[in-house]
């Protein structure tokens, strides 16, 4: 059974795309593109977002400041699209260079009681003895455990929660936005939403009993009752456990979150919702 036990020491080890940004203007350059404060970043890892001009989340990134370079780790996103955009906006006067894409091994200790953003990750080379140790460690999550843990942490997935519609505040990534730094891509929309507290929906973890559903034909709309009187949101991710419990992520209209009533799905029947430890909201 792939369900993760609470309070168990666990390690998240995964390979990600990465590229380096070098040059004396590299911090200023990344600061104008991403949501975190890159200018003040010194020898640590910063989680950040890359947004569209109208504030839609396009990628979840980590910026690792080390060895006189900024390494951009693509946690979720289309690496080719990110590099192309970054490269296209480098002015001839900018002292900024992008490396080719390479793979990097990212290791982080995690648990079921805290947000995934609490602990700083480390990065390992394939030849490192520590990499072999954790790769074969029984407490390093396998693919199924990792997928379930990410669901419970509400870590967005490309083409699921990152779908060209949702902004990072709706996805519970408010703490990855620096509202006090200078201009960046999507800043106007982020400031407007924050200033008027105008979130229309929020991400939630949902759970339901499996009804032997054909996942190829799931109706992803969620309703306020069995009579389907009102649509309250929609399912974005689905994960089936061996115990035949189905979990996933859903975007729920904010005005229905405080009603206290159960929600319903055509396929899964009554479902329960809960906030994730990995999410923060306005």
LOTORTOR-511949 format. One record per residue: residue number from 1; x, y, z of N, C-alpha, C in turn. Coordinates in steps of 0.2 Angstrom, whole numbers, plus 5000, padded with zeros to 4 digits. Example, Ala and Ser with C-alpha at 12.3 -4.5 7.8 and 13.67 -1.06 7.14 Angstrom:
BEGIN
> 1; 5066; 4972; 5039; 5062; 4978; 5039; 5066; 4984; 5039 $
> 2; 5064; 4989; 5035; 5068; 4995; 5036; 5064; 5000; 5039 $
//
This chain:
BEGIN
> 1; 5004; 4994; 5000; 5000; 5000; 5000; 5004; 5006; 5000 $
> 2; 5003; 5011; 4996; 5007; 5017; 4995; 5006; 5023; 4999 $
> 3; 5001; 5022; 5004; 5000; 5028; 5008; 5005; 5029; 5013 $
> 4; 5007; 5036; 5013; 5013; 5038; 5017; 5011; 5038; 5025 $
> 5; 5015; 5036; 5029; 5013; 5036; 5036; 5015; 5043; 5039 $
> 6; 5011; 5045; 5044; 5013; 5052; 5047; 5019; 5051; 5051 $
> 7; 5023; 5057; 5052; 5028; 5058; 5056; 5034; 5053; 5054 $
> 8; 5034; 5050; 5049; 5039; 5046; 5046; 5044; 5050; 5043 $
> 9; 5051; 5049; 5044; 5056; 5052; 5041; 5056; 5050; 5033 $
> 10; 5056; 5055; 5029; 5055; 5054; 5022; 5060; 5059; 5018 $
> 11; 5062; 5056; 5012; 5066; 5060; 5008; 5063; 5061; 5001 $
> 12; 5063; 5067; 4998; 5061; 5068; 4992; 5067; 5069; 4987 $
> 13; 5068; 5064; 4983; 5074; 5064; 4978; 5071; 5064; 4971 $
> 14; 5073; 5069; 4967; 5070; 5069; 4961; 5075; 5073; 4956 $
> 15; 5075; 5071; 4950; 5079; 5074; 4945; 5075; 5080; 4941 $
> 16; 5078; 5086; 4941; 5075; 5091; 4937; 5079; 5094; 4932 $
> 17; 5076; 5098; 4927; 5079; 5102; 4922; 5082; 5108; 4926 $
> 18; 5088; 5110; 4923; 5091; 5116; 4926; 5095; 5120; 4921 $
> 19; 5096; 5126; 4922; 5101; 5130; 4918; 5103; 5136; 4922 $
> 20; 5109; 5138; 4920; 5113; 5143; 4924; 5112; 5150; 4921 $
> 21; 5111; 5155; 4925; 5111; 5162; 4922; 5117; 5165; 4925 $
> 22; 5122; 5168; 4921; 5128; 5171; 4923; 5129; 5178; 4921 $
> 23; 5133; 5182; 4923; 5135; 5189; 4921; 5133; 5193; 4927 $
> 24; 5136; 5199; 4927; 5135; 5204; 4932; 5128; 5207; 4933 $
> 25; 5124; 5206; 4928; 5117; 5208; 4928; 5112; 5203; 4929 $
> 26; 5114; 5197; 4931; 5110; 5191; 4931; 5105; 5191; 4937 $
> 27; 5106; 5194; 4943; 5101; 5195; 4948; 5096; 5200; 4946 $
> 28; 5098; 5206; 4943; 5093; 5211; 4941; 5089; 5208; 4936 $
> 29; 5092; 5204; 4931; 5088; 5201; 4926; 5082; 5196; 4928 $
> 30; 5084; 5192; 4933; 5079; 5187; 4935; 5074; 5190; 4940 $
> 31; 5077; 5195; 4943; 5072; 5199; 4948; 5066; 5202; 4944 $
> 32; 5067; 5204; 4938; 5062; 5207; 4934; 5058; 5202; 4931 $
> 33; 5059; 5196; 4931; 5055; 5191; 4928; 5051; 5187; 4933 $
> 34; 5054; 5185; 4939; 5051; 5180; 4943; 5048; 5184; 4949 $
> 35; 5045; 5181; 4954; 5041; 5184; 4959; 5045; 5185; 4966 $
> 36; 5050; 5181; 4966; 5054; 5182; 4972; 5060; 5187; 4972 $
> 37; 5062; 5189; 4978; 5067; 5194; 4978; 5074; 5191; 4977 $
> 38; 5077; 5191; 4970; 5083; 5188; 4969; 5089; 5193; 4970 $
> 39; 5088; 5199; 4971; 5093; 5204; 4972; 5096; 5203; 4979 $
> 40; 5092; 5201; 4984; 5095; 5200; 4990; 5097; 5192; 4992 $
> 41; 5097; 5188; 4986; 5098; 5181; 4987; 5106; 5180; 4988 $
> 42; 5108; 5177; 4993; 5115; 5175; 4994; 5116; 5168; 4997 $
> 43; 5119; 5164; 4993; 5121; 5157; 4995; 5115; 5153; 4998 $
> 44; 5109; 5154; 4995; 5104; 5150; 4997; 5099; 5149; 4992 $
> 45; 5094; 5145; 4993; 5089; 5143; 4988; 5082; 5146; 4989 $
> 46; 5080; 5150; 4984; 5074; 5153; 4984; 5068; 5150; 4979 $
> 47; 5063; 5149; 4982; 5057; 5147; 4978; 5053; 5153; 4975 $
> 48; 5052; 5152; 4969; 5049; 5158; 4965; 5044; 5155; 4960 $
> 49; 5041; 5160; 4957; 5036; 5159; 4951; 5038; 5163; 4945 $
> 50; 5036; 5160; 4939; 5037; 5163; 4933; 5029; 5164; 4931 $
> 51; 5027; 5170; 4930; 5020; 5172; 4928; 5020; 5174; 4921 $
> 52; 5014; 5174; 4918; 5012; 5178; 4912; 5011; 5185; 4914 $
> 53; 5011; 5189; 4909; 5010; 5196; 4910; 5004; 5198; 4914 $
> 54; 4998; 5194; 4913; 4992; 5195; 4917; 4992; 5191; 4923 $
> 55; 4997; 5188; 4926; 4998; 5185; 4932; 4996; 5178; 4933 $
> 56; 4995; 5174; 4927; 4994; 5167; 4927; 5000; 5163; 4928 $
> 57; 5000; 5158; 4933; 5006; 5154; 4934; 5008; 5150; 4928 $
> 58; 5014; 5151; 4926; 5017; 5147; 4920; 5022; 5142; 4923 $
> 59; 5026; 5143; 4928; 5031; 5139; 4931; 5032; 5140; 4938 $
> 60; 5034; 5134; 4941; 5037; 5135; 4948; 5044; 5133; 4948 $
> 61; 5048; 5138; 4951; 5055; 5138; 4950; 5059; 5138; 4957 $
> 62; 5065; 5136; 4957; 5070; 5137; 4963; 5076; 5140; 4960 $
> 63; 5078; 5146; 4963; 5084; 5149; 4961; 5090; 5148; 4966 $
> 64; 5095; 5144; 4964; 5100; 5142; 4968; 5106; 5147; 4967 $
> 65; 5108; 5151; 4972; 5114; 5156; 4971; 5120; 5152; 4974 $
> 66; 5124; 5150; 4970; 5131; 5147; 4972; 5136; 5148; 4966 $
> 67; 5142; 5148; 4968; 5148; 5147; 4964; 5147; 5153; 4958 $
> 68; 5146; 5159; 4961; 5145; 5165; 4956; 5141; 5164; 4950 $
> 69; 5135; 5160; 4951; 5130; 5159; 4946; 5124; 5158; 4949 $
> 70; 5118; 5159; 4946; 5112; 5158; 4948; 5109; 5152; 4944 $
> 71; 5108; 5146; 4947; 5105; 5140; 4944; 5097; 5140; 4945 $
> 72; 5094; 5140; 4939; 5087; 5140; 4939; 5084; 5133; 4938 $
> 73; 5081; 5130; 4944; 5079; 5123; 4944; 5071; 5124; 4942 $
> 74; 5069; 5120; 4937; 5062; 5120; 4935; 5059; 5115; 4938 $
> 75; 5055; 5116; 4944; 5052; 5111; 4948; 5045; 5109; 4944 $
> 76; 5042; 5114; 4941; 5036; 5112; 4937; 5036; 5117; 4931 $
> 77; 5036; 5115; 4925; 5035; 5120; 4920; 5038; 5117; 4913 $
> 78; 5038; 5121; 4908; 5040; 5119; 4901; 5047; 5122; 4901 $
> 79; 5053; 5118; 4902; 5059; 5121; 4902; 5061; 5125; 4895 $
> 80; 5059; 5122; 4890; 5061; 5125; 4883; 5057; 5132; 4882 $
> 81; 5051; 5132; 4885; 5047; 5138; 4884; 5050; 5144; 4889 $
> 82; 5052; 5142; 4895; 5055; 5146; 4900; 5062; 5149; 4897 $
> 83; 5066; 5145; 4894; 5073; 5147; 4892; 5072; 5151; 4886 $
> 84; 5067; 5150; 4882; 5066; 5154; 4876; 5064; 5161; 4878 $
> 85; 5059; 5161; 4882; 5057; 5168; 4885; 5063; 5172; 4888 $
> 86; 5066; 5169; 4892; 5072; 5172; 4895; 5077; 5174; 4890 $
> 87; 5079; 5170; 4886; 5084; 5172; 4881; 5081; 5178; 4876 $
> 88; 5075; 5178; 4875; 5072; 5183; 4870; 5072; 5190; 4873 $
> 89; 5072; 5190; 4880; 5072; 5197; 4882; 5078; 5199; 4885 $
> 90; 5084; 5196; 4884; 5090; 5198; 4885; 5092; 5204; 4880 $
> 91; 5093; 5210; 4883; 5095; 5215; 4879; 5103; 5215; 4877 $
> 92; 5105; 5218; 4871; 5112; 5218; 4870; 5117; 5221; 4875 $
> 93; 5114; 5226; 4879; 5118; 5229; 4884; 5118; 5225; 4890 $
> 94; 5114; 5220; 4891; 5114; 5216; 4897; 5120; 5211; 4898 $
> 95; 5123; 5211; 4903; 5128; 5206; 4904; 5125; 5200; 4908 $
> 96; 5122; 5196; 4903; 5118; 5190; 4905; 5119; 5185; 4900 $
> 97; 5120; 5178; 4903; 5121; 5173; 4898; 5117; 5167; 4901 $
> 98; 5114; 5163; 4897; 5111; 5157; 4899; 5114; 5151; 4897 $
> 99; 5115; 5146; 4901; 5118; 5140; 4899; 5114; 5135; 4895 $
> 100; 5116; 5130; 4893; 5112; 5124; 4890; 5108; 5121; 4896 $
> 101; 5103; 5118; 4895; 5099; 5114; 4900; 5103; 5108; 4902 $
> 102; 5103; 5107; 4908; 5106; 5100; 4911; 5102; 5098; 4917 $
> 103; 5103; 5092; 4919; 5099; 5089; 4924; 5102; 5089; 4931 $
> 104; 5098; 5090; 4936; 5101; 5091; 4943; 5097; 5086; 4948 $
> 105; 5101; 5083; 4952; 5097; 5079; 4957; 5096; 5083; 4963 $
> 106; 5089; 5084; 4965; 5087; 5088; 4971; 5085; 5083; 4976 $
> 107; 5088; 5085; 4982; 5086; 5081; 4988; 5083; 5085; 4994 $
> 108; 5078; 5083; 4997; 5075; 5087; 5002; 5072; 5082; 5007 $
> 109; 5073; 5084; 5014; 5069; 5080; 5019; 5062; 5083; 5020 $
> 110; 5057; 5079; 5020; 5050; 5081; 5021; 5046; 5077; 5026 $
> 111; 5041; 5079; 5028; 5036; 5075; 5032; 5029; 5077; 5030 $
> 112; 5024; 5074; 5034; 5017; 5076; 5033; 5014; 5081; 5037 $
> 113; 5018; 5084; 5041; 5016; 5089; 5046; 5017; 5096; 5044 $
> 114; 5022; 5097; 5039; 5024; 5104; 5038; 5024; 5105; 5030 $
> 115; 5024; 5111; 5028; 5024; 5113; 5021; 5031; 5111; 5018 $
> 116; 5031; 5109; 5012; 5037; 5107; 5008; 5041; 5113; 5007 $
> 117; 5039; 5119; 5009; 5043; 5125; 5008; 5047; 5126; 5014 $
> 118; 5047; 5123; 5019; 5050; 5124; 5026; 5058; 5122; 5025 $
> 119; 5059; 5117; 5022; 5066; 5114; 5022; 5070; 5116; 5016 $
> 120; 5076; 5118; 5017; 5080; 5120; 5011; 5082; 5113; 5007 $
> 121; 5082; 5113; 5001; 5085; 5107; 4997; 5093; 5107; 4997 $
> 122; 5095; 5101; 4995; 5102; 5101; 4993; 5103; 5098; 4986 $
> 123; 5108; 5099; 4982; 5109; 5097; 4975; 5115; 5092; 4975 $
> 124; 5114; 5086; 4972; 5119; 5081; 4972; 5121; 5079; 4965 $
> 125; 5127; 5078; 4964; 5129; 5075; 4957; 5129; 5067; 4957 $
> 126; 5128; 5064; 4951; 5127; 5057; 4951; 5133; 5053; 4954 $
> 127; 5139; 5056; 4954; 5145; 5053; 4957; 5145; 5053; 4964 $
> 128; 5141; 5058; 4967; 5142; 5059; 4975; 5139; 5052; 4978 $
> 129; 5143; 5051; 4983; 5141; 5045; 4988; 5135; 5046; 4991 $
> 130; 5133; 5052; 4993; 5127; 5054; 4996; 5121; 5052; 4991 $
> 131; 5122; 5054; 4985; 5117; 5052; 4980; 5115; 5045; 4980 $
> 132; 5120; 5040; 4980; 5119; 5033; 4980; 5116; 5031; 4986 $
> 133; 5118; 5034; 4992; 5115; 5032; 4998; 5107; 5034; 4999 $
> 134; 5105; 5040; 4996; 5098; 5042; 4997; 5094; 5039; 4991 $
> 135; 5097; 5037; 4986; 5094; 5034; 4980; 5091; 5027; 4982 $
> 136; 5095; 5024; 4987; 5094; 5017; 4989; 5091; 5017; 4996 $
> 137; 5090; 5023; 4999; 5087; 5023; 5006; 5080; 5021; 5006 $
> 138; 5078; 5017; 5011; 5071; 5015; 5011; 5066; 5020; 5013 $
> 139; 5069; 5026; 5016; 5064; 5031; 5017; 5064; 5037; 5012 $
> 140; 5067; 5035; 5006; 5066; 5040; 5000; 5060; 5037; 4997 $
> 141; 5056; 5042; 4996; 5049; 5040; 4993; 5050; 5038; 4986 $
> 142; 5046; 5032; 4984; 5046; 5030; 4978; 5041; 5034; 4973 $
> 143; 5040; 5032; 4967; 5036; 5036; 4963; 5029; 5037; 4965 $
> 144; 5026; 5032; 4967; 5019; 5032; 4970; 5018; 5036; 4976 $
> 145; 5023; 5035; 4981; 5022; 5039; 4987; 5024; 5046; 4986 $
> 146; 5028; 5048; 4981; 5030; 5055; 4980; 5024; 5058; 4976 $
> 147; 5020; 5055; 4972; 5015; 5058; 4969; 5009; 5059; 4974 $
> 148; 5008; 5055; 4978; 5003; 5056; 4984; 5005; 5061; 4988 $
> 149; 5011; 5062; 4990; 5014; 5067; 4995; 5013; 5074; 4991 $
> 150; 5014; 5074; 4985; 5013; 5080; 4981; 5006; 5083; 4981 $
> 151; 5002; 5078; 4980; 4995; 5079; 4980; 4993; 5082; 4987 $
> 152; 4995; 5079; 4992; 4993; 5081; 4999; 4996; 5088; 5001 $
> 153; 5002; 5090; 4997; 5005; 5096; 4998; 5002; 5101; 4993 $
> 154; 4998; 5099; 4989; 4995; 5104; 4984; 5000; 5107; 4979 $
> 155; 5006; 5103; 4978; 5011; 5105; 4973; 5008; 5105; 4966 $
> 156; 5007; 5111; 4962; 5004; 5110; 4956; 5008; 5106; 4951 $
> 157; 5004; 5104; 4946; 5007; 5100; 4940; 5006; 5104; 4934 $
> 158; 5010; 5103; 4929; 5009; 5106; 4923; 5004; 5103; 4919 $
> 159; 4999; 5107; 4916; 4993; 5105; 4912; 4988; 5102; 4917 $
> 160; 4989; 5103; 4923; 4983; 5101; 4928; 4981; 5107; 4932 $
> 161; 4985; 5109; 4937; 4984; 5115; 4940; 4987; 5121; 4936 $
> 162; 4993; 5120; 4933; 4996; 5125; 4929; 4993; 5124; 4922 $
> 163; 4988; 5127; 4921; 4984; 5126; 4915; 4982; 5132; 4911 $
> 164; 4986; 5138; 4912; 4984; 5144; 4908; 4978; 5148; 4911 $
> 165; 4976; 5146; 4917; 4970; 5149; 4920; 4971; 5152; 4927 $
> 166; 4975; 5148; 4931; 4976; 5149; 4938; 4982; 5154; 4940 $
> 167; 4981; 5158; 4944; 4986; 5162; 4947; 4989; 5159; 4953 $
> 168; 4995; 5161; 4955; 4998; 5158; 4961; 4995; 5159; 4967 $
> 169; 4991; 5164; 4968; 4988; 5166; 4974; 4982; 5161; 4975 $
> 170; 4979; 5159; 4970; 4973; 5154; 4970; 4976; 5147; 4971 $
> 171; 4982; 5146; 4969; 4985; 5139; 4970; 4989; 5139; 4977 $
> 172; 4988; 5144; 4981; 4991; 5144; 4988; 4998; 5145; 4988 $
> 173; 5001; 5149; 4983; 5008; 5150; 4983; 5009; 5157; 4985 $
> 174; 5005; 5160; 4989; 5006; 5167; 4991; 5013; 5169; 4994 $
> 175; 5015; 5165; 4998; 5022; 5166; 5001; 5028; 5166; 4996 $
> 176; 5026; 5164; 4990; 5032; 5164; 4985; 5032; 5171; 4981 $
> 177; 5027; 5175; 4983; 5027; 5182; 4980; 5029; 5187; 4984 $
> 178; 5034; 5191; 4982; 5037; 5197; 4986; 5033; 5203; 4984 $
> 179; 5029; 5205; 4988; 5024; 5211; 4986; 5028; 5218; 4987 $
> 180; 5034; 5217; 4990; 5038; 5224; 4991; 5043; 5225; 4987 $
> 181; 5045; 5220; 4982; 5051; 5222; 4978; 5048; 5226; 4972 $
> 182; 5053; 5227; 4968; 5052; 5231; 4962; 5048; 5228; 4957 $
> 183; 5047; 5230; 4951; 5043; 5228; 4945; 5045; 5221; 4943 $
> 184; 5040; 5216; 4942; 5042; 5210; 4939; 5036; 5208; 4934 $
> 185; 5037; 5203; 4930; 5031; 5201; 4926; 5025; 5198; 4930 $
> 186; 5019; 5201; 4928; 5013; 5199; 4932; 5012; 5203; 4938 $
> 187; 5016; 5208; 4940; 5016; 5211; 4947; 5009; 5215; 4947 $
> 188; 5007; 5219; 4942; 5001; 5223; 4942; 4995; 5219; 4945 $
> 189; 4994; 5213; 4942; 4989; 5208; 4943; 4989; 5206; 4950 $
> 190; 4995; 5204; 4953; 4996; 5201; 4959; 4995; 5207; 4964 $
> 191; 4997; 5213; 4963; 4996; 5218; 4968; 4988; 5220; 4968 $
> 192; 4985; 5220; 4963; 4978; 5221; 4962; 4974; 5216; 4966 $
> 193; 4975; 5210; 4965; 4972; 5204; 4969; 4973; 5205; 4976 $
> 194; 4979; 5206; 4978; 4981; 5207; 4986; 4977; 5213; 4989 $
> 195; 4977; 5218; 4985; 4975; 5224; 4988; 4967; 5224; 4989 $
> 196; 4964; 5220; 4985; 4956; 5220; 4986; 4954; 5213; 4988 $
> 197; 4959; 5209; 4989; 4957; 5202; 4992; 4952; 5198; 4987 $
> 198; 4953; 5198; 4981; 4948; 5196; 4976; 4949; 5189; 4973 $
> 199; 4952; 5185; 4977; 4952; 5178; 4975; 4945; 5175; 4973 $
> 200; 4945; 5172; 4967; 4938; 5169; 4966; 4938; 5162; 4967 $
> 201; 4944; 5158; 4968; 4944; 5151; 4969; 4950; 5150; 4973 $
> 202; 4950; 5144; 4976; 4956; 5141; 4980; 4957; 5134; 4979 $
> 203; 4963; 5132; 4979; 4965; 5125; 4978; 4963; 5121; 4984 $
> 204; 4961; 5115; 4984; 4959; 5110; 4989; 4961; 5103; 4988 $
> 205; 4963; 5099; 4993; 4964; 5092; 4992; 4957; 5089; 4993 $
> 206; 4955; 5084; 4989; 4949; 5081; 4989; 4950; 5073; 4990 $
> 207; 4945; 5070; 4993; 4946; 5063; 4994; 4939; 5060; 4993 $
> 208; 4938; 5054; 4990; 4932; 5051; 4989; 4933; 5043; 4989 $
> 209; 4928; 5039; 4990; 4928; 5032; 4989; 4928; 5030; 4982 $
> 210; 4932; 5026; 4980; 4932; 5024; 4973; 4925; 5020; 4971 $
> 211; 4922; 5022; 4965; 4916; 5018; 4963; 4918; 5014; 4956 $
> 212; 4924; 5012; 4956; 4926; 5008; 4950; 4925; 5013; 4944 $
> 213; 4928; 5018; 4944; 4927; 5024; 4939; 4932; 5023; 4933 $
> 214; 4929; 5024; 4927; 4933; 5024; 4921; 4937; 5031; 4921 $
> 215; 4943; 5032; 4923; 4946; 5038; 4923; 4947; 5042; 4917 $
> 216; 4946; 5038; 4911; 4946; 5041; 4905; 4940; 5046; 4903 $
> 217; 4935; 5044; 4907; 4928; 5048; 4905; 4926; 5052; 4912 $
> 218; 4930; 5054; 4916; 4928; 5057; 4922; 4925; 5064; 4920 $
> 219; 4919; 5066; 4923; 4916; 5073; 4923; 4920; 5076; 4929 $
> 220; 4924; 5081; 4927; 4928; 5085; 4932; 4924; 5090; 4936 $
> 221; 4918; 5092; 4934; 4914; 5097; 4938; 4912; 5094; 4945 $
> 222; 4912; 5099; 4950; 4910; 5097; 4956; 4904; 5101; 4958 $
> 223; 4899; 5098; 4962; 4892; 5102; 4963; 4891; 5103; 4970 $
> 224; 4886; 5107; 4972; 4885; 5108; 4979; 4881; 5103; 4982 $
> 225; 4877; 5099; 4978; 4873; 5093; 4981; 4872; 5088; 4976 $
> 226; 4868; 5083; 4978; 4867; 5077; 4973; 4863; 5079; 4967 $
> 227; 4859; 5084; 4968; 4854; 5087; 4963; 4858; 5091; 4958 $
> 228; 4864; 5092; 4959; 4869; 5096; 4954; 4865; 5103; 4953 $
> 229; 4863; 5106; 4958; 4860; 5113; 4957; 4865; 5118; 4955 $
> 230; 4871; 5118; 4958; 4876; 5123; 4957; 4883; 5120; 4956 $
> 231; 4887; 5123; 4951; 4894; 5120; 4951; 4898; 5124; 4955 $
> 232; 4902; 5121; 4959; 4906; 5124; 4964; 4913; 5124; 4963 $
> 233; 4915; 5121; 4958; 4922; 5120; 4956; 4924; 5114; 4951 $
> 234; 4930; 5113; 4950; 4932; 5107; 4946; 4938; 5104; 4948 $
> 235; 4938; 5097; 4946; 4944; 5093; 4948; 4950; 5095; 4943 $
> 236; 4956; 5095; 4946; 4962; 5096; 4942; 4966; 5090; 4941 $
> 237; 4967; 5087; 4947; 4971; 5081; 4947; 4968; 5075; 4951 $
> 238; 4969; 5069; 4949; 4966; 5063; 4951; 4972; 5058; 4953 $
> 239; 4972; 5055; 4959; 4977; 5050; 4960; 4973; 5044; 4964 $
> 240; 4974; 5038; 4961; 4970; 5032; 4964; 4975; 5028; 4969 $
> 241; 4973; 5027; 4975; 4977; 5023; 4979; 4975; 5016; 4979 $
> 242; 4980; 5011; 4981; 4979; 5004; 4981; 4973; 5002; 4985 $
> 243; 4971; 5006; 4990; 4966; 5005; 4995; 4959; 5007; 4992 $
> 244; 4959; 5009; 4985; 4953; 5011; 4982; 4950; 5017; 4985 $
> 245; 4954; 5021; 4988; 4953; 5028; 4989; 4955; 5033; 4984 $
> 246; 4951; 5037; 4981; 4954; 5042; 4976; 4955; 5049; 4980 $
> 247; 4961; 5052; 4978; 4962; 5058; 4980; 4964; 5063; 4974 $
> 248; 4964; 5069; 4976; 4967; 5073; 4970; 4966; 5081; 4972 $
> 249; 4967; 5085; 4968; 4967; 5092; 4969; 4961; 5095; 4965 $
> 250; 4958; 5100; 4967; 4952; 5104; 4964; 4953; 5111; 4965 $
> 251; 4950; 5115; 4961; 4949; 5122; 4962; 4942; 5123; 4964 $
> 252; 4941; 5126; 4969; 4934; 5127; 4972; 4933; 5135; 4973 $
> 253; 4927; 5137; 4970; 4925; 5144; 4971; 4924; 5146; 4978 $
> 254; 4928; 5151; 4979; 4929; 5154; 4986; 4922; 5155; 4990 $
> 255; 4917; 5157; 4987; 4911; 5158; 4990; 4907; 5152; 4993 $
> 256; 4909; 5146; 4991; 4906; 5140; 4994; 4911; 5136; 4999 $
> 257; 4917; 5139; 5000; 4921; 5136; 5005; 4919; 5136; 5012 $
> 258; 4915; 5141; 5014; 4913; 5141; 5021; 4906; 5139; 5022 $
> 259; 4904; 5135; 5018; 4897; 5133; 5018; 4896; 5127; 5023 $
> 260; 4902; 5123; 5023; 4902; 5117; 5028; 4898; 5111; 5025 $
> 261; 4895; 5112; 5019; 4892; 5106; 5016; 4896; 5102; 5012 $
> 262; 4894; 5095; 5011; 4898; 5091; 5007; 4897; 5093; 5000 $
> 263; 4902; 5091; 4995; 4902; 5092; 4988; 4901; 5085; 4985 $
> 264; 4899; 5086; 4979; 4897; 5080; 4975; 4900; 5080; 4968 $
> 265; 4902; 5074; 4966; 4904; 5072; 4959; 4900; 5067; 4956 $
> 266; 4899; 5068; 4949; 4895; 5063; 4946; 4898; 5056; 4946 $
> 267; 4905; 5056; 4946; 4909; 5050; 4946; 4910; 5047; 4953 $
> 268; 4912; 5051; 4958; 4915; 5049; 4964; 4910; 5050; 4970 $
> 269; 4904; 5053; 4968; 4899; 5054; 4974; 4901; 5059; 4979 $
> 270; 4900; 5058; 4985; 4901; 5063; 4990; 4909; 5063; 4991 $
> 271; 4912; 5070; 4991; 4919; 5070; 4992; 4920; 5075; 4998 $
> 272; 4926; 5074; 5001; 4928; 5079; 5007; 4933; 5083; 5004 $
> 273; 4934; 5089; 5007; 4939; 5094; 5005; 4943; 5096; 5011 $
> 274; 4949; 5097; 5010; 4954; 5100; 5015; 4959; 5104; 5013 $
> 275; 4961; 5109; 5017; 4967; 5113; 5015; 4973; 5109; 5015 $
> 276; 4978; 5111; 5011; 4985; 5108; 5012; 4989; 5112; 5016 $
> 277; 4994; 5108; 5020; 4999; 5112; 5023; 5004; 5116; 5019 $
> 278; 5004; 5114; 5012; 5008; 5117; 5008; 5005; 5123; 5004 $
> 279; 4999; 5125; 5007; 4996; 5131; 5004; 4995; 5137; 5009 $
> 280; 4995; 5143; 5006; 4994; 5149; 5010; 4989; 5153; 5006 $
> 281; 4985; 5157; 5009; 4980; 5161; 5005; 4980; 5168; 5008 $
> 282; 4977; 5172; 5004; 4976; 5179; 5006; 4971; 5179; 5012 $
//
